[in-house]
Structure formats: C-alpha cells, structure tokens
Amino acid sequence: MLIKLMWRGFVRQLSNYLLFLVSMIFAVMLYYSFVTITKEQPIIQTAGNNAQVVSVLTLGIVAIVFILVYFMLTTNRFFIENRRKDISIFHLFGLKFYQIYLWFAFELLLLGGISFIIGIALGMLFSKLLSMILVFAMGLNIAVDFFVSFEAITSTATVLIFLLLLVAIQTLWLVSSFKFSWENQKISFPQLNRKKRFQKITAILGIVFLAVGWGSAIFFLRIVQIAVGKFYLVESILVIMLIIFVICIIGTYLFFACTLPYYQKRKVDSVYRDLKILTRSENLAYYYKNWRLAGTMTILLGLALAFLGATTAVVSLSMNNIREFAPVSLMIDQENYQTIKNEVSQLSGYQATILSLKLVGGQQTLRIVGEGTDEKPQLFDLISQSNYLRFRKINPQLAKVDLSGNQAIMFTPVQSILKDYIKYSSKIHLADRVLQVKGVETNYLGDTSLRLGQEIIVVSDETYQAISGVSYKLAAVNVANNETMVLQKIIDQKLTSKWIDPIKENLEWHNNKLSGEVSRTEENQENAAYRINYVSKSEIYRSTRNQVGLLLFMMTFVVVTFIVTMASTASMRQLSDLPQKRDRIKLLKQMGIPNNYLVKQIYRENFVVFFPTAAIGLLHSCFAILVFQQLVANASYWFVYLFCGVLLIIYFIFYWGICQYQKRLI
C-alpha cells in the first residue's frame, strides 16, 4: 500500500518533472557536445593554437556546469516544497526521514538515468551541428564528420553524477528539516503590516535607485572626468562602474520587494473588473514570497547580456584592427620581397610600392589624463610625403596630407579605448630640429612589428632628406581577393617568419635637449630591438578570425544556456504552485466564473512572473552596453542587441507554454 502511494505521488508530480527532465536532457546534450569538440582533433589542429582552443572551450564547459548547478538546486527546492503533503502522508504511515529521502533519491536517480541516455543520444547528433557552427565561426576550411567520443560520454556521466549528488545532499537537508504539523501551513507576509508611509518611501526608493544607476551609465564619462581630479583614471573607471553596479543591485531588489507590491496594492476602478483584484492578490503574494528570486534572476540576466556585449566589443575591435595590422595583402622587408617578386607579380590585381623609412630618436610628451605624463625619448619612423602618397594609391583608407617646412602628421594605433584621455604634445623634438605636429591620424601603415619605431611620422620631402637616421625599406603588395590564397602558398613555400635588423639606442632627454644615438647592432645583442620580415593579411585574418570566432561561439552558447535556465526556473516556480492553482480555479468555477475570465487571469499572473524580470534585465544590459560604448569607440554591438530579442523570444515561448499547460486546469 505504501509503495503504491509513493508511486502515485511520483506519477502525480510527473507533469511537473517533465520540464525538469527536458532541461536536464538539454544540459547533458550541450555538455557532451562541448566536450566532444575538445576531443575532435581535426578542428583543434586546424585552428592552430591547440591549448588556447581547449582552454576557451573548457572555460565554457565550466560556466555551463555552474549554470546547471544553480538551476537544479533551485528547481529541486521547488519540488520538495511542493511535495509537503506527500511527506506528511509518508509520516502518517510511520516512515522515517531517511526512508522518505531514499524514495526521493530514487526518483532523482531515475530522472538522471533517463536524461543521461536521451541527452547522450541527442548530443551525438547535436555535436556535429555545434562543430559545424564552430568551424564557420572560426573560418576553418575543413569537413566535419560524425564523431562519437567515449571520453566525452565518461566526462558527461561524471559531471551528471556530481550534479545529482549535490541535489541529493540538498534533498536530504530539506527533507530532514521538514516539520510535520496537523495545522494548515500559513504564509505570513510581514511587509503587509508596514506603515503606509514607509511602504510608499521604499517603493519610490526602488525607482530612484534604478534611475540613478541608469542615469549614471548615460553620463558615465562625465562622472569619470570629475573623479579623475582626485583619483587615477583606471581606478576612477573601476570604482564608478562598481558603484553603478551596486546601485542597480539595490534598486532591483527594492523594485521587486517594494515597488511592484506597492503598485499592485493601489486602488483604481479597473481593479474590480475581470477578476483583476484576484490577480493582483496573487501577484502581491508572489512578490512578497519570491522577491529575492526575481531580483537575483534579473541581475544575472543583465550580467549575462553585459558579458556578451563586452565579448562583442572585443570581437568587433579585433576584426576592425585587421585593417590596421594588414592594410594590404602583404607587407614585407625589401630584401625578402626580392625572393618572391617574380611569382607575386604574375598574380591578377598586382600592385606594389616601396616604403623608404628612416629610424630616428625623438621626444614627444604624452599625457594620459589621470595617469600622469611621459616625457621619455623614443624611436620614430619617418616617411616622406611623396612616398606616403604613393602608398596611399594602393591603400586609400590612409588620410590625406599636405605638409610644408617642419610640419608633420603622426600616425598612431587606433585609439579605441578612452581616446579623449590620451593627449600628445604638438611638438616632436629631434636631435637637430623640432617638428610641428599638424595632426594625429590612425595608423593604417601596417603592423608596428614590421617597423623599428613606436610611431610613424610623415614629413615633407625636404625635411626627410635633411634628417639623418637608420634607413630601411618595406614593400607593400596588393593582389586581387581571389588570389590571396595563391599568394599565401607562395609565402609559405618561399619565406620563413623571423625577426631581423637589430638596432640599439641610448637616448636621453635632459634640459629640454635630446642626446644619444640610434644604430644597427649584431644579433643576440642585449636590449636590441628587431622587426619582423613580413606580415600577411590572410594570416592575420585567419588568426584573428580563429580567436574571436571561438570566443564568440563559447560566450553565445553559454548565454543561451543561461537564458533558457532562467526561463525554466521561472516556469518551475509556476509549476510548483500548480496544486493551489488547481484548487483555486475549481472554486472559481463552482462560483460560476466564466472560463474566458479564468484564462485572462492565467495570462495576467504568468505575465507578472516572466516579463518584469526580463524587461529590467534587458534595461540593465542596455545601459551596461552604453557604458562600453563610451569607453570603447569603433565597436559594433548589434549582435548583443539581437540577443536581447532572443531573450524575449525564449521568455515568450516559456510564458506561452506555461499558460497553455495551466489552461488545462479549467
């Protein structure tokens, strides 16, 4: 008889366990797929940096495990709370706590076994799709074959056992702490007894904290400018970001604990129509009981999308910087260029020019607002205006220049981060003259590793001829896009990447005068500076695409998993209240309430559970991205905004599914 009762209790809760089971299957499938990719040697070897690929994927796997731990522990608590009546019945039959616990553990083991079998089967199919997406994201040119990894199966089983063990420990704690009582359990809400004035103040504070946090994000750089007067720049940025984050956290919890309940309690005429007063009562009870859960889910959603936004910024900047590092198909030392010139000149779309550079010592004051001033002498590469204009014909993204006398244009790397806080002086002091900096432009003259100087300076032809320095030449080559792979094959066959042309310097800046010299030296000389012999655009693109594609792939699937987990948690919370909802609907039907009124009530109650958390979480992420946009210029964030839409779609799917399921109770 007792076993029958236990089995009936399990069957009665089976519909509630269904979503939990589906989520576990999804988790097993995703975890197995990620681990399988780390074992798939064709992808790892083709990507180049094996350790980096495995490390990034492993980081994604660890993040997914933490998400699953949070989800399983949260939902398991709902299930145990929902089965208090079963525990009471088992007590009446004389079962001890450890016997009840063993039955729950058996249920958990059964669900774990089912999810493992189905999840591995689906993972074997999904892993190929995941591998194909990774190959596309990283720009690899390989075929993806069907692959089954027994190591991945073993690893998945180990992690699943670990997760089930954590849930079992939580179940033991919850069951052992259960107090049996003949009285009906009453839920008390101490907030209901607060004074009306205090309720209003705390409700307003929730809005105020959110408004202050979001407003601070809008005027972030202005606040930083004020703080820089008292603190260092980096310290100011980090402290202000932390303060905004804390303010948003406080505002979020106050919003769900005080603001929304106060809103639900307001008295308006529309409350007394269409069972809205009952809906408000249920929503009020929900927020009084679950404001911590709602606030935590909201903050975590905002953080997840903010991390995705930061990743998107890194990816965007990295891809944009390819134009800076490799503005043409190939930039190469002139001596090395002679070994491949005959073959390269036969390619379609061939264009080439020689860059004649002079390495000189100089001094220019660099001031970083809030960090201090740097007056150390440094090395500059000079190029004549006519030579620069010849290069501009095959590299039109370069800025126009028109110089005379000692005027100069300085080219620096893309100042994407806090460019308004980096100030160069208008004068560059050389050994025998002073150059007047007419402007500062983005460096699209190739990777700095190709050159010996830190910055490159365009000067007039007369000035270039008059200045002495260490001379060297680079060749800039462009070919048609369809010939880049052929060009790369020629490079791989004829050239080897190496560091060449060592130089040394002993520059000093004293009493506003530059002294010392720059000269060539022997290889392996201590403190010598080198330049690389060539930079290929196809190599730079492939390396960058591999790195950022892998990073974006990992972060995307982690965020998707997290969004699905948060939506599942909200759904589980609604399913845990299903018995009470069933009794309430039965009572309302006996009172003669029409079905369409009950359906509206179901939709309204679920809307309050799902969409306030999603909406506030989206706003948090949007204002976080606004901060990134102020810090990092020239980055694109369309991908994360796309995911804001994905979040709403996922939440709507779960919302619609729960509503359809609850409509069956009518």
Residue pairs with C-beta under 8 A, 6 or more apart in sequence:
2 90
2 93
2 95
5 89
5 90
5 93
6 86
6 90
6 103
9 83
9 86
9 89
10 107
13 79
13 82
13 83
15 575
15 578
15 661
16 79
16 82
16 572
16 575
16 576
16 578
17 79
17 107
17 111
19 568
19 571
19 572
19 575
20 75
20 79
20 111
20 572
21 111
21 114
21 115
23 71
23 75
23 564
23 565
23 568
24 72
24 111
24 112
24 115
24 119
25 115
25 118
25 119
25 122
26 119
26 564
27 64
27 68
27 71
27 115
27 119
27 561
28 115
28 116
28 118
28 119
28 120
28 123
28 156
28 160
29 119
29 120
29 122
29 123
29 126
30 64
30 123
30 126
30 557
30 561
31 61
31 64
31 65
31 68
31 123
31 156
31 159
32 119
32 120
32 123
32 124
32 127
32 152
32 153
32 156
33 123
33 126
33 127
33 130
34 57
34 60
34 61
34 64
34 130
34 557
35 61
35 149
35 151
35 152
35 155
35 156
36 123
36 127
36 130
36 131
36 147
36 148
36 149
36 152
37 43
37 57
37 127
37 130
37 131
37 134
38 44
38 53
38 54
38 57
38 58
38 61
39 147
39 149
39 151
39 152
40 131
40 147
40 149
42 142
42 144
42 145
43 53
43 131
43 134
43 135
43 140
43 142
43 144
44 50
44 53
44 54
46 140
46 141
46 142
47 53
47 138
47 140
47 546
47 550
48 543
48 546
49 546
49 547
52 547
52 550
53 550
56 550
56 551
56 554
57 550
57 554
59 554
60 554
60 555
60 557
60 558
63 558
64 557
64 558
64 561
65 159
65 163
67 558
67 561
67 562
67 565
68 163
68 565
69 163
69 166
70 565
71 565
71 568
71 569
72 163
72 166
72 167
73 166
73 167
73 170
74 293
74 569
74 572
75 568
75 569
75 572
76 108
76 167
76 170
76 171
77 170
77 174
78 572
78 573
78 575
78 576
79 572
79 576
80 104
80 171
80 174
80 175
81 174
81 576
82 575
82 576
82 577
82 578
82 579
84 178
84 185
85 579
87 100
87 175
87 178
87 180
88 180
90 99
90 100
90 103
91 100
91 180
97 175
97 176
97 178
100 175
101 171
101 172
101 175
101 176
104 171
104 175
105 168
105 171
108 164
108 167
108 168
108 171
109 164
112 160
112 161
112 164
115 160
116 156
116 157
116 160
119 156
120 153
120 156
123 156
124 146
124 148
127 147
128 144
128 145
128 146
128 147
130 557
131 144
131 147
132 144
133 553
134 549
134 550
134 553
135 142
135 144
136 549
137 549
137 550
137 552
137 553
138 545
138 546
138 549
138 550
138 553
139 541
139 542
139 545
139 546
139 549
140 546
187 285
187 289
189 285
189 288
189 289
191 199
191 257
191 258
191 261
191 288
192 288
199 258
199 261
199 262
199 265
200 262
202 254
202 257
202 258
202 259
202 262
203 258
203 259
203 261
203 262
203 263
204 259
205 254
205 258
206 251
206 254
206 255
206 256
206 257
206 258
206 259
207 251
207 255
207 259
208 251
209 247
209 248
209 250
209 251
209 254
209 255
210 248
210 251
210 252
210 255
210 616
211 251
212 247
212 251
213 244
213 247
213 248
213 251
213 623
214 248
214 619
214 623
216 223
216 240
216 243
216 244
216 247
217 244
217 623
217 624
217 626
217 627
218 623
218 626
220 240
220 244
220 626
220 627
220 630
220 631
221 420
221 630
221 631
223 240
224 233
224 236
224 237
224 240
227 236
227 239
227 240
228 236
228 369
228 370
228 421
231 239
231 370
232 370
232 371
233 368
233 369
233 370
233 371
233 418
233 421
234 370
234 371
236 370
237 631
241 627
244 627
248 299
248 302
248 620
249 295
249 299
252 295
252 298
252 299
252 616
252 620
253 291
253 292
253 295
255 295
255 616
256 287
256 291
256 294
256 295
256 298
256 612
257 287
257 291
257 292
257 295
260 283
260 287
260 608
260 612
261 284
261 287
261 288
261 291
264 280
264 283
264 284
264 287
265 280
265 284
270 276
271 277
271 280
274 597
274 600
274 601
275 588
275 593
275 597
275 598
275 600
275 601
276 604
278 601
279 601
279 604
279 605
282 605
283 604
283 605
283 608
286 605
286 608
286 609
287 294
290 573
293 569
293 573
294 612
294 613
297 566
297 569
297 570
297 613
297 617
298 612
298 613
298 616
298 617
298 620
299 617
299 620
300 562
300 566
300 617
301 562
301 563
301 566
301 613
301 614
301 617
301 618
301 620
301 621
301 647
302 616
302 617
302 618
302 619
302 620
302 621
302 624
303 620
304 558
304 559
304 562
304 563
304 621
305 559
305 617
305 618
305 620
305 621
305 624
305 640
305 643
305 644
305 647
306 620
306 621
306 624
306 625
307 555
307 559
308 555
308 556
308 559
308 639
308 640
308 643
309 621
309 624
309 625
309 628
309 637
309 640
310 628
311 551
311 552
311 555
312 552
312 635
312 636
312 637
312 639
312 640
313 628
313 632
313 635
313 637
314 548
314 551
315 548
315 551
315 552
315 639
316 634
316 635
316 636
316 637
317 414
317 416
317 632
317 634
317 635
318 544
318 547
318 548
319 544
319 545
319 548
320 414
320 634
320 635
321 414
321 544
322 537
322 540
322 541
322 544
323 397
323 444
324 413
324 414
324 442
324 443
324 444
324 447
325 446
325 447
325 535
325 540
326 446
326 447
326 535
326 536
326 537
326 540
326 541
327 395
327 397
327 398
327 444
327 445
327 446
327 476
328 394
328 395
328 446
328 476
328 477
328 478
328 537
329 477
329 478
329 479
329 484
329 487
329 536
329 537
329 538
330 344
330 475
330 476
330 477
330 479
330 487
330 491
330 534
330 535
330 536
330 537
331 446
331 447
331 450
331 474
331 475
331 476
331 477
331 534
331 535
332 340
332 474
332 475
332 477
332 495
332 533
332 534
332 535
333 450
333 472
333 473
333 474
333 475
333 500
333 501
333 531
333 533
333 534
334 354
334 472
334 473
334 474
334 475
336 495
336 533
336 534
337 475
337 477
339 494
339 495
340 490
340 491
340 494
340 495
343 490
343 494
344 350
344 352
344 477
344 479
344 487
344 490
345 352
347 479
347 480
347 483
347 486
347 487
348 479
348 480
348 482
348 483
349 478
349 479
349 480
349 481
349 483
350 477
350 478
350 479
351 393
351 394
351 477
351 478
351 479
352 394
352 475
352 476
352 477
352 478
353 390
353 391
353 393
353 394
353 475
353 476
354 387
354 473
354 474
354 475
354 476
355 383
355 387
355 391
355 445
355 473
355 474
355 475
355 476
356 383
356 384
356 387
356 471
356 473
357 381
357 382
357 383
357 451
357 453
357 456
357 471
357 472
357 473
357 474
358 381
358 382
358 383
358 464
358 467
358 468
358 469
358 470
358 471
359 379
359 380
359 381
359 382
359 451
359 452
359 453
359 469
359 470
359 471
359 472
359 503
359 518
360 379
360 380
360 382
360 430
360 431
360 453
360 467
360 468
360 469
360 470
360 518
361 377
361 378
361 379
361 380
361 430
361 431
361 505
361 507
361 514
361 516
361 517
361 518
362 377
362 378
362 379
362 380
362 428
362 429
362 430
362 435
362 514
363 375
363 376
363 377
363 378
363 428
363 429
363 507
363 509
363 514
364 378
364 410
364 424
364 425
364 427
364 428
364 429
364 437
364 455
365 373
365 374
365 375
365 424
365 425
366 373
366 374
366 375
366 422
366 423
366 424
366 425
367 373
367 374
367 422
367 423
367 425
368 374
368 421
368 422
368 423
369 421
369 422
369 423
370 421
375 509
376 509
377 507
377 508
377 509
377 514
377 516
378 453
378 454
378 455
378 507
379 452
379 453
379 454
379 505
379 507
379 518
379 529
380 428
380 453
380 454
380 455
380 456
380 457
381 451
381 452
381 453
381 455
381 456
381 457
382 456
382 457
382 458
382 459
382 464
382 467
382 469
383 445
383 456
383 457
383 458
383 459
383 464
384 458
384 459
384 460
384 461
384 464
384 465
385 401
385 403
385 458
385 459
385 460
385 461
385 464
386 461
388 398
388 401
388 458
389 401
391 398
391 445
391 476
392 398
392 400
394 476
394 478
395 444
395 445
395 476
395 478
397 444
398 441
398 444
398 445
399 409
399 439
399 441
399 442
401 409
401 458
403 409
403 438
403 458
403 459
403 460
404 460
405 436
405 460
405 463
406 433
406 434
406 435
406 436
406 459
406 460
406 463
407 435
407 436
407 438
407 459
407 460
408 428
408 435
408 436
408 437
408 438
408 457
408 458
408 459
408 463
409 437
409 438
409 439
409 440
409 441
409 457
409 458
410 424
410 428
410 437
410 439
410 440
410 441
410 455
410 456
410 457
411 440
411 441
411 442
411 443
411 444
411 445
411 455
411 456
411 457
411 458
412 424
412 440
412 441
412 442
412 443
412 455
413 442
413 443
413 448
414 442
414 443
414 634
415 422
415 442
415 633
416 632
416 633
416 634
416 635
417 631
417 632
417 633
418 631
419 633
424 437
424 440
425 437
426 436
426 437
427 434
427 435
427 436
427 437
428 434
428 435
428 437
428 457
429 509
429 512
429 513
429 514
430 467
430 514
431 514
431 515
432 467
433 463
433 466
433 467
435 457
435 459
435 463
443 455
443 456
445 456
446 474
446 476
446 535
447 532
447 535
447 540
448 454
449 531
449 532
449 535
450 474
450 531
450 532
450 534
450 535
451 474
451 531
452 470
452 472
452 501
452 503
452 529
452 531
459 467
469 518
470 503
470 518
470 519
470 520
472 501
472 531
477 487
479 486
479 487
484 537
484 538
485 538
487 536
487 538
488 536
488 538
488 539
491 534
491 536
495 533
495 534
497 532
497 533
497 534
498 532
498 533
499 530
499 531
499 532
499 533
500 530
500 531
500 532
500 533
501 520
501 530
501 531
502 520
502 521
502 522
502 523
502 525
502 528
502 529
502 530
503 518
503 519
503 520
503 521
503 528
503 529
504 518
504 519
504 520
504 521
504 525
504 527
504 528
504 529
505 516
505 517
505 518
505 519
505 529
506 516
506 517
507 514
507 515
507 516
507 517
507 518
508 514
508 515
508 516
521 528
522 528
552 639
556 643
559 643
560 646
563 646
563 647
563 650
563 651
564 650
566 613
567 610
567 650
567 651
567 653
567 654
568 654
570 609
570 610
570 613
570 651
570 654
571 654
571 657
571 658
573 609
574 606
574 609
574 658
574 662
575 658
575 661
578 662
578 665
581 662
581 665
582 665
585 598
585 665
585 666
588 598
589 595
589 598
589 666
595 666
598 666
599 663
599 666
602 659
602 662
602 663
602 666
603 659
606 655
606 658
606 659
606 662
607 655
610 651
610 654
610 655
611 651
611 655
614 647
614 648
614 651
617 647
618 644
618 647
618 648
621 640
621 644
622 644
625 637
625 640
625 641
628 635
628 637
629 635
629 637
